Amino acid sequence: MAPALFVDTGSPVHRLNPVTKLVALLSILVIVFALPQWWTSAIVVVAILVPAAIVARRARALAGIGGRILLPIVLVLVLVQGFTFPGGRTVVWQWGALSLTAEGLTFALNTGARIVALVLASVLLVVTTHPGDLMSALTEHGLSPKFSYIISSTLQLIPSFRTRADGILLAQQARGLAIPRSPLRRVRVMLPLLGPLVLGMFTDVEERGTAMEARGFGSTVRRTALEAVPDSPGQRLARWLMAALAAAAVVVPLVQELL
C-alpha cells in the first residue's frame, strides 16, 4: 500500500526518528488540552508546527490537507457555540431570536484553537513519516508488532480509502456513469458506489491478514530489523524533555489550584 500523503524531501524533519515525532505529537496533544487558553495552541502552531512544515518543505501540503479538514469543523463550531452557548450573556450581534454572544465566541476560539493544533500536528506527522519506518521504530523500542501495525496502518487508511474510491469511480465512468453537477443528484449517483468500496476494503483486510499470518506476524520471537531506523542520544533526550514538559503542563495548573 503506497503512503500517498508521505513525500520524502530529505529534510531534517523527515530524518527524525518516527518515535520522536510521535512523542512530539502526543506532547502537543497533552499540552494544548491541559492549557485550554487559545494562545497556548496559537504558540504551538506558529512557533513549532509552521516552522517545522517549512523546514520539511511540506507547508503547502499541511495547509491544503489541514484546511480541508478544519474549515468545516471551525465554521460549525463558531456558529453553534456562538449562537447557542448556554452561558452567553454579552450579545455581540443579534438577528431575530438568534444572539451571537462573546462567551460563545470565546469558547469556540479556545476549543477551535486546540483542534487546529491537534489536526495540524497529526497531518505534519503523516506527511513527513513513512508508515513502514514508524512501525519499525516502534517495534525496535519494544512495542508489540500488533500495536505498531495498528498505529502505522492508521496513517495509510485515508490515502488507501481515497485511492480505492477514485479507482471505483473511474471504472464506473468508463462504463458510462455520468456525474451530474447538482450536489443532491451527485450524492444520489455516488451512493451505489459505497457497496464496492466497503466490500473492497474488507477484502483488502482479509488479504493482508492472510499475508501477515504466512509471514509469522503473530510470533512472539524478537525480530531483527533488516534496516534499523536511525536514532541518536540527542533525540532520546528530546523525547524525555517533551514528556516532562507535557507532564508539567498537567501538574502545574493542578498545583496552582490547590495553593
C-alpha positions in Angstrom: 0.0 0.0 0.0 1.6 3.3 -1.0 1.8 6.0 1.6 0.2 8.6 -0.7 0.5 11.5 1.7 4.1 10.9 2.5 6.7 12.6 0.3 10.4 12.3 1.2 12.1 15.7 0.7 15.2 14.6 2.7 14.6 17.4 5.2 15.8 17.3 8.9 12.2 16.7 9.9 12.0 13.7 7.7 15.2 12.3 9.1 14.0 12.4 12.6 13.2 9.1 14.2 9.4 8.4 13.9 9.2 7.8 17.6 10.5 11.3 18.2 7.8 12.8 16.0 5.1 10.6 17.6 6.2 11.7 21.1 6.1 15.3 19.9 2.5 14.8 18.7 1.4 13.3 22.0 3.1 16.0 24.0 1.4 18.7 21.9 -1.9 17.0 22.5 -1.4 16.9 26.2 -0.2 20.5 26.4 -3.0 22.1 24.4 -5.7 20.2 26.3 -4.1 20.8 29.7 -3.7 24.5 29.0 -7.1 25.4 27.3 -6.3 29.0 26.6 -6.3 29.7 22.8 -2.9 31.4 22.9 -1.3 28.2 24.0 -2.4 26.4 20.9 -1.5 29.5 18.8 2.0 29.5 20.1 2.3 25.7 19.3 1.1 26.3 15.7 3.1 29.4 15.0 6.3 28.6 16.8 6.5 24.8 16.2 4.3 23.4 13.5 4.5 26.1 10.8 8.4 26.3 11.0 8.6 22.5 11.0 6.4 22.3 7.9 8.6 25.0 6.2 11.8 23.2 7.1 10.3 19.9 5.8 9.1 21.7 2.6 5.6 20.4 3.2 3.9 23.6 4.2 1.6 23.6 1.1 0.5 20.0 1.9 0.0 20.9 5.5 -2.1 24.0 4.6 -4.1 22.1 1.9 -4.9 19.0 3.9 -5.4 20.8 7.2 -7.6 23.5 5.6 -9.9 20.9 4.1 -10.3 19.2 7.4 -10.5 22.2 9.7 -12.6 24.7 7.7 -16.0 22.9 8.2 -15.2 22.0 11.8 -14.2 25.5 12.8 -17.2 27.0 10.9 -19.7 24.7 12.6 -18.0 25.3 16.0 -18.2 29.1 15.7 -21.9 29.1 14.5 -23.1 26.5 17.1 -21.2 27.8 20.1 -21.6 31.4 19.2 -25.4 31.3 18.9 -26.3 28.5 21.4 -23.6 28.7 24.2 -25.6 28.2 27.4 -23.6 30.7 29.5 -23.7 33.5 26.9 -24.7 36.9 28.4 -22.8 39.5 26.3 -24.6 39.9 22.9 -22.3 40.9 20.1 -24.8 40.6 17.3 -28.5 39.7 17.1 -30.8 38.8 14.3 -34.3 38.0 15.4 -34.3 35.3 18.0 -30.6 34.4 17.3 -28.0 36.1 19.5 -24.2 35.8 18.9 -22.5 36.1 22.3 -19.0 36.9 23.3 -18.8 34.0 25.7 -19.8 31.6 23.0 -17.2 33.0 20.6 -14.5 32.8 23.4 -15.4 29.1 24.0 -15.3 28.4 20.2 -12.0 30.2 20.0 -10.4 28.1 22.8 -11.8 24.8 21.5 -11.1 25.6 17.9 -7.5 26.5 18.6 -6.9 23.2 20.3 -8.5 21.3 17.4 -6.4 23.3 14.9 -3.2 22.5 16.8 -4.1 18.8 17.1 -5.1 18.3 13.4 -2.1 20.2 12.0 0.3 18.2 14.3 -1.3 15.0 13.1 -1.1 16.0 9.5 2.5 17.0 9.8 3.3 13.6 11.3 1.6 11.9 8.4 3.2 13.9 5.6 6.7 13.6 7.0 6.8 10.0 8.3 6.8 6.8 6.3 4.4 4.3 7.9 6.9 1.4 7.5 9.6 3.4 9.3 7.2 4.2 12.1 6.3 0.6 12.5 9.9 -0.5 12.5 10.9 2.2 15.0 8.0 1.4 17.4 8.9 -2.3 17.2 12.6 -1.5 17.9 11.6 0.4 21.0 9.8 -2.6 22.4 6.2 -2.1 21.3 4.2 -5.1 20.3 4.3 -5.6 16.5 0.5 -5.8 16.5 0.1 -2.4 18.1 2.8 -1.0 15.9 0.9 -2.2 12.9 -2.3 -0.6 14.1 -0.6 2.7 14.6 1.2 2.7 11.3 -1.8 1.4 9.3 -3.9 4.3 10.6 -1.6 6.7 8.7 -2.4 4.8 5.5 -6.2 4.4 6.0 -7.4 7.6 4.4 -5.0 7.5 1.4 -5.9 3.9 0.7 -9.6 4.6 1.1 -9.3 7.6 -1.3 -7.2 5.6 -3.9 -9.7 2.8 -3.9 -12.7 5.2 -4.2 -11.0 7.0 -7.1 -10.4 3.7 -8.9 -14.0 2.6 -8.5 -15.3 6.0 -9.7 -13.0 5.9 -12.8 -14.1 2.3 -13.6 -17.8 3.3 -13.4 -17.2 6.4 -15.5 -15.5 4.2 -18.1 -18.8 2.2 -18.2 -20.8 5.3 -18.9 -21.6 6.7 -15.5 -22.3 10.4 -15.7 -21.6 12.7 -12.7 -24.2 15.4 -12.6 -23.4 19.0 -11.4 -26.2 19.2 -8.9 -24.9 18.2 -5.4 -28.1 16.4 -4.5 -28.1 14.4 -7.7 -24.4 13.7 -7.3 -24.9 12.2 -3.9 -27.7 10.0 -5.3 -25.4 8.8 -8.1 -22.5 8.2 -5.7 -24.4 6.2 -3.1 -24.4 2.9 -5.1 -20.6 3.1 -5.2 -20.3 2.7 -1.4 -21.0 -1.1 -1.7 -18.0 -2.0 -3.8 -15.9 0.4 -1.8 -16.7 -1.1 1.6 -16.5 -4.7 0.3 -13.2 -4.0 -1.3 -11.8 -2.7 1.9 -12.9 -5.8 3.7 -11.3 -7.9 1.0 -8.1 -6.0 1.4 -8.1 -6.5 5.2 -8.6 -10.3 4.8 -5.8 -10.5 2.2 -3.5 -8.5 4.5 -4.3 -10.8 7.4 -3.5 -13.9 5.4 -0.2 -12.5 4.2 0.8 -11.4 7.7 0.0 -14.8 9.2 2.0 -16.5 6.4 5.0 -14.4 7.5 4.7 -15.3 11.1 3.5 -11.9 12.2 2.0 -13.2 15.4 5.2 -14.8 16.6 6.5 -13.8 20.0 10.2 -14.2 18.9 12.1 -10.9 18.9 12.9 -9.9 15.4 16.0 -8.3 14.0 15.2 -5.3 11.8 16.5 -5.5 8.2 17.0 -1.7 8.2 17.5 0.0 11.5 15.7 3.4 11.8 18.4 6.0 12.8 18.2 7.3 16.3 20.6 9.5 18.4 21.2 10.3 22.0 20.0 13.9 21.3 16.6 12.6 20.1 16.3 10.3 23.1 17.0 13.2 25.4 14.5 15.4 23.5 11.8 12.8 23.9 12.3 12.7 27.7 12.2 16.5 27.7 9.0 16.7 25.7 7.4 14.1 28.0 8.5 16.1 31.1 7.1 19.3 29.5 3.8 17.6 28.9 3.7 16.3 32.5 4.5 19.8 33.8 1.6 21.3 31.7 -0.8 18.9 33.6 0.7 19.1 37.1 1.5 22.9 37.4 -2.2 24.1 36.9 -3.3 21.5 39.4 -0.8 22.6 42.0 -1.7 26.3 41.4 -5.4 25.5 42.0 -4.5 23.7 45.3 -2.4 26.6 46.5 
